[in-house]
């Protein structure tokens, strides 16, 4: 088991007449991820929380009044990853996929899998179908895209990233997802925090990674290679970044950079676990099936 504690501090200056805000920063409840404790502080009242009925993301919405809006959230999370031998994981025929998984086969706003179909088939079509092929896609993305802070914008797509050869974690994720879907492998966008990232890349931040559906379960992949996979706390999942932005703001808002921290803490047995960068096993926080 891994126990991690993370904190998020968001500050906004709201101009008249006010703004509507939707936040997606709370730790997800999954079969393998237990939220041991959490705390939320808001400088303005009238916030409403709900769970997205389709994606199961925990969302917070409010109508912010003019002035300062500050949101502080922290959570302690226990992650007991489901582990599997990679060689045992296989791709499923489309006819065997559960209904809720099917949307993750389709092109989406940032993942133009239809445009990348020919390239994906030429590059990966002859590989043995299963975890090894997905890993080959991940490694190929790492080789073709260079991580560079502030190298993309909110409209950058997977095809844009392949053309430029640079990106941040969300861009790596979009490219890998698009290539997987081009090969009829369900893949989705996941958000968390970059536990273990090199300080040279900047202060701790929100992180984007990939979940791929193999053998009736969603498995974790981090194509950017900037975070420790064992330390990936799930916040939200969606078709791409459009579904899981940590903040969506409607109205006149001036934002400050988010302040994020994450660390490993002692578990119920009083011991803190040093997380390995590499593991021979495939990891999942999912229950299986859908």
Backbone torsions as a table, in degrees:
resi	resn	phi	psi	omega
1	UNK	NA	142.0	176.5
2	UNK	-114.6	129.6	175.1
3	UNK	-113.3	123.8	-179.9
4	UNK	-125.3	146.9	175.5
5	UNK	-120.9	129.4	176.6
6	UNK	-132.7	155.4	-179.0
7	UNK	-138.5	143.8	179.4
8	UNK	-130.1	132.9	179.3
9	UNK	-128.3	113.1	-177.9
10	UNK	-117.1	135.3	-179.6
11	UNK	-131.8	136.4	-179.2
12	UNK	-139.8	144.8	170.6
13	UNK	-102.9	116.1	-176.3
14	UNK	-96.8	124.6	177.1
15	UNK	-93.6	164.0	179.3
16	UNK	-65.0	142.5	9.4
17	UNK	-94.3	11.0	-176.0
18	UNK	120.4	179.7	-176.4
19	UNK	-150.2	152.9	172.2
20	UNK	-97.3	137.1	-174.7
21	UNK	-131.9	139.5	173.8
22	UNK	-127.2	126.4	-177.9
23	UNK	-118.3	143.6	177.3
24	UNK	-132.7	79.2	-174.7
25	UNK	-129.6	-3.5	-175.9
26	UNK	-84.4	143.1	-179.1
27	UNK	-61.2	135.3	179.7
28	UNK	-72.2	150.1	170.9
29	UNK	-95.5	114.5	176.9
30	UNK	-131.0	165.4	-179.5
31	UNK	-59.4	-27.5	-177.9
32	UNK	-107.0	1.3	-178.7
33	UNK	-127.7	111.2	-176.4
34	UNK	-105.7	124.2	175.5
35	UNK	-83.5	104.3	-175.8
36	UNK	-72.8	-39.2	179.3
37	UNK	-163.0	152.6	178.4
38	UNK	-155.6	158.9	-179.5
39	UNK	-146.8	137.9	180.0
40	UNK	-128.6	128.4	175.7
41	UNK	-123.3	132.2	178.5
42	UNK	-127.0	138.8	179.0
43	UNK	-79.7	-12.7	177.1
44	UNK	-125.6	145.9	-176.8
45	UNK	-83.9	-171.4	172.2
46	UNK	70.9	30.2	175.8
47	UNK	-82.0	147.9	179.5
48	UNK	-129.2	129.3	178.2
49	UNK	-106.9	146.1	174.5
50	UNK	-157.3	165.6	180.0
51	UNK	-107.9	125.2	178.1
52	UNK	-58.7	122.5	-174.5
53	UNK	-67.6	-21.7	-178.5
54	UNK	-93.1	-51.7	-174.9
55	UNK	-91.2	-15.3	-179.4
56	UNK	66.8	21.9	175.5
57	UNK	-81.1	145.4	178.7
58	UNK	-90.0	115.2	-174.0
59	UNK	-115.5	153.9	178.6
60	UNK	-131.2	127.3	-179.3
61	UNK	-127.8	150.7	176.0
62	UNK	-160.3	156.4	171.3
63	UNK	-97.2	108.3	-175.2
64	UNK	-86.5	136.2	177.1
65	UNK	-85.2	159.7	176.5
66	UNK	-55.8	140.6	-177.8
67	UNK	124.3	-161.6	-178.3
68	UNK	-81.8	132.6	169.7
69	UNK	-118.3	121.2	178.0
70	UNK	-127.6	131.7	179.9
71	UNK	-122.6	126.2	177.5
72	UNK	-125.5	125.3	-179.3
73	UNK	-134.7	139.9	173.9
74	UNK	-143.0	149.5	-177.8
75	UNK	-147.9	147.3	170.5
76	UNK	-111.7	126.9	-170.5
77	UNK	-129.1	132.7	171.9
78	UNK	-99.9	126.5	179.2
79	UNK	-117.6	117.6	175.2
80	UNK	-113.3	83.5	-173.6
81	UNK	-56.9	138.2	163.6
82	UNK	-71.7	132.5	-177.5
83	UNK	-118.2	142.1	180.0
84	UNK	-141.6	152.9	174.3
85	UNK	-72.9	119.8	-175.8
86	UNK	-51.3	-40.6	-176.9
87	UNK	-64.7	-17.5	-179.1
88	UNK	-85.5	-7.1	-174.6
89	UNK	-95.3	128.7	-176.7
90	UNK	-126.7	159.2	174.1
91	UNK	-77.6	148.1	-177.4
92	UNK	-104.0	142.4	170.8
93	UNK	-59.2	148.3	-177.9
94	UNK	-57.1	-35.8	-178.8
95	UNK	-63.5	-21.2	-179.0
96	UNK	-97.1	-1.5	-178.5
97	UNK	-76.9	136.4	173.7
98	UNK	-61.8	150.7	-179.0
99	UNK	-52.1	-45.2	-178.0
100	UNK	-64.4	-15.5	-179.1
101	UNK	-85.4	-23.7	-173.1
102	UNK	-56.4	-38.6	179.9
103	UNK	-58.6	-21.4	-177.5
104	UNK	-86.1	10.6	170.4
105	UNK	-96.0	-16.4	-168.3
106	UNK	-92.3	155.9	170.6
107	UNK	-61.5	151.3	176.3
108	UNK	-138.8	-179.5	-171.5
109	UNK	-50.9	-46.8	-175.9
110	UNK	-101.8	-5.4	-175.2
111	UNK	-124.2	86.6	-174.1
112	UNK	-84.6	70.3	-176.1
113	UNK	-63.0	-28.8	178.8
114	UNK	-65.4	-36.2	-180.0
115	UNK	-74.7	-20.5	-176.6
116	UNK	-103.3	6.3	-174.1
117	UNK	-58.8	-51.7	-175.8
118	UNK	-61.2	-42.3	-180.0
119	UNK	-65.7	-41.8	-179.0
120	UNK	-63.9	-41.9	-179.9
121	UNK	-66.4	-41.7	179.6
122	UNK	-64.8	-37.2	-175.0
123	UNK	-83.8	-39.3	-170.8
124	UNK	-124.8	-3.2	-172.3
125	UNK	-63.2	-26.0	-177.3
126	UNK	-94.2	-1.0	-178.9
127	UNK	-77.2	154.4	177.5
128	UNK	-61.3	130.7	-173.7
129	UNK	-78.6	123.9	179.9
130	UNK	153.9	-160.3	-176.9
131	UNK	-56.7	-38.7	-177.0
132	UNK	-62.2	-36.9	179.1
133	UNK	-69.6	-40.4	177.9
134	UNK	-63.9	-40.9	177.8
135	UNK	-63.6	-36.9	177.2
136	UNK	-63.7	-38.0	176.5
137	UNK	-64.5	-46.1	178.2
138	UNK	-56.9	-47.6	-178.1
139	UNK	-65.2	-37.5	178.7
140	UNK	-62.7	-41.9	178.8
141	UNK	-63.0	-42.4	179.4
142	UNK	-62.1	-34.0	-179.6
143	UNK	-76.2	-31.0	-174.3
144	UNK	-92.6	-18.3	-176.1
145	UNK	-121.2	133.1	179.1
146	UNK	-103.4	133.8	179.5
147	UNK	-74.6	128.3	177.4
148	UNK	-149.0	120.2	-178.9
149	UNK	-58.8	143.0	176.2
150	UNK	58.5	31.2	-177.2
151	UNK	-95.2	-2.9	179.5
152	UNK	-138.7	169.8	180.0
153	UNK	-124.0	179.7	-175.3
154	UNK	-66.0	-13.9	179.8
155	UNK	-103.3	2.3	-178.1
156	UNK	-67.5	127.8	-179.1
157	UNK	-105.8	176.6	178.0
158	UNK	-59.6	-42.4	179.8
159	UNK	-66.4	-37.4	176.3
160	UNK	-60.8	-43.2	-178.1
161	UNK	-65.2	-42.3	178.0
162	UNK	-63.7	-34.3	179.7
163	UNK	-70.4	-37.9	-177.1
164	UNK	-86.4	-31.0	-179.4
165	UNK	79.1	9.5	178.0
166	UNK	-135.7	158.1	177.7
167	UNK	178.3	-179.5	173.8
168	UNK	-111.9	-175.6	-170.3
169	UNK	-56.4	-39.2	-178.7
170	UNK	-64.9	-32.8	179.7
171	UNK	-70.8	-42.2	174.7
172	UNK	-56.9	-44.7	-178.8
173	UNK	-63.1	-43.8	-179.1
174	UNK	-62.2	-40.8	179.6
175	UNK	-64.3	-47.8	-178.9
176	UNK	-62.4	-42.5	179.6
177	UNK	-61.7	-45.5	-178.5
178	UNK	-61.9	-41.4	179.5
179	UNK	-67.3	-40.7	177.4
180	UNK	-61.7	-48.3	-178.9
181	UNK	-63.7	-33.2	177.7
182	UNK	-61.9	-21.6	179.2
183	UNK	-104.4	14.8	179.7
184	UNK	66.4	30.2	174.5
185	UNK	-105.4	117.0	-179.7
186	UNK	-62.3	132.3	-180.0
187	UNK	-145.9	143.5	-179.6
188	UNK	-136.8	162.3	-177.5
189	UNK	-89.5	133.7	179.2
190	UNK	-128.6	146.7	178.6
191	UNK	-117.7	147.5	176.8
192	UNK	-160.4	-141.1	176.4
193	UNK	-133.3	154.0	-171.1
194	UNK	-87.5	63.0	179.1
195	UNK	-61.4	128.5	178.0
196	UNK	89.7	-0.4	-177.6
197	UNK	-65.0	148.0	178.6
198	UNK	-62.6	125.3	178.6
199	UNK	-56.4	-22.5	178.6
200	UNK	-65.0	-19.6	178.8
201	UNK	-82.0	-6.2	-179.5
202	UNK	119.0	-179.9	-179.6
203	UNK	-67.8	162.5	177.9
204	UNK	-52.3	147.1	-173.9
205	UNK	-151.5	171.3	170.0
206	UNK	-63.6	152.1	-174.5
207	UNK	-132.3	146.1	176.1
208	UNK	-115.6	136.2	176.6
209	UNK	-141.9	-169.5	-171.7
210	UNK	-127.2	143.0	168.6
211	UNK	-119.1	129.2	-177.2
212	UNK	-117.3	138.2	-175.8
213	UNK	-90.5	111.5	179.2
214	UNK	-133.6	137.7	175.7
215	UNK	47.7	45.3	173.7
216	UNK	66.6	30.1	177.5
217	UNK	-155.7	151.2	177.3
218	UNK	-88.2	123.5	-179.0
219	UNK	-112.6	149.0	-172.8
220	UNK	-86.9	138.4	172.3
221	UNK	-141.5	140.6	178.3
222	UNK	-122.2	89.0	-175.1
223	UNK	-64.4	-24.3	178.0
224	UNK	-73.0	-25.9	-179.8
225	UNK	66.7	19.4	-175.6
226	UNK	-94.9	-14.4	-177.7
227	UNK	-121.6	162.7	177.6
228	UNK	-82.4	117.9	-177.1
229	UNK	-54.9	-36.0	179.0
230	UNK	-65.2	-16.8	-178.1
231	UNK	-105.3	18.1	-179.4
232	UNK	-81.6	103.9	173.8
233	UNK	-82.5	128.3	177.8
234	UNK	-82.7	126.9	171.3
235	UNK	-102.7	-54.9	-178.9
236	UNK	-149.0	162.5	174.8
237	UNK	-134.7	153.3	178.6
238	UNK	-169.8	-175.2	-179.4
239	UNK	-68.5	-37.4	176.2
240	UNK	-163.8	-168.0	-173.8
241	UNK	-61.9	-24.1	-179.7
242	UNK	-62.0	-27.7	-177.3
243	UNK	-84.7	-18.1	-168.7
244	UNK	-135.3	32.9	174.8
245	UNK	-58.8	138.7	-178.7
246	UNK	-69.8	-23.1	176.8
247	UNK	-146.2	128.1	174.1
248	UNK	-122.0	120.9	-169.3
249	UNK	-121.9	131.5	-179.8
250	UNK	-119.0	106.4	179.9
251	UNK	132.3	-177.2	-178.0
252	UNK	-77.1	101.0	-174.9
253	UNK	-131.6	136.6	171.8
254	UNK	-113.4	120.7	-172.3
255	UNK	-98.6	147.1	167.5
256	UNK	-104.0	157.4	-180.0
257	UNK	-61.3	136.2	178.1
258	UNK	-65.8	147.5	175.3
259	UNK	-110.6	118.2	-173.1
260	UNK	-127.2	141.5	173.1
261	UNK	-139.9	149.5	176.6
262	UNK	-152.4	138.6	-178.8
263	UNK	-152.6	155.8	174.1
264	UNK	-81.1	135.8	-179.3
265	UNK	-128.4	165.6	-178.9
266	UNK	-64.8	137.6	177.8
267	UNK	-83.3	-166.8	-178.1
268	UNK	-63.9	-20.6	178.6
269	UNK	-89.5	3.1	177.6
270	UNK	83.3	4.0	-177.7
271	UNK	-111.4	142.0	174.4
272	UNK	-98.3	138.0	-174.9
273	UNK	-101.2	130.7	173.1
274	UNK	-82.9	117.4	-174.0
275	UNK	-83.3	132.4	178.2
276	UNK	-77.0	147.0	176.6
277	UNK	-69.9	-35.6	-176.0
278	UNK	-125.5	142.7	176.1
279	UNK	-135.6	140.9	179.6
280	UNK	-74.8	-6.3	-175.7
281	UNK	-100.9	156.4	170.8
282	UNK	-86.5	139.7	-172.9
283	UNK	-115.5	145.3	178.0
284	UNK	-148.7	146.8	169.8
285	UNK	-108.9	15.3	-173.3
286	UNK	-99.2	156.8	-178.8
287	UNK	-85.9	-15.5	-176.9
288	UNK	101.6	167.1	-179.7
289	UNK	75.4	-76.9	-174.7
290	UNK	-123.0	NA	NA
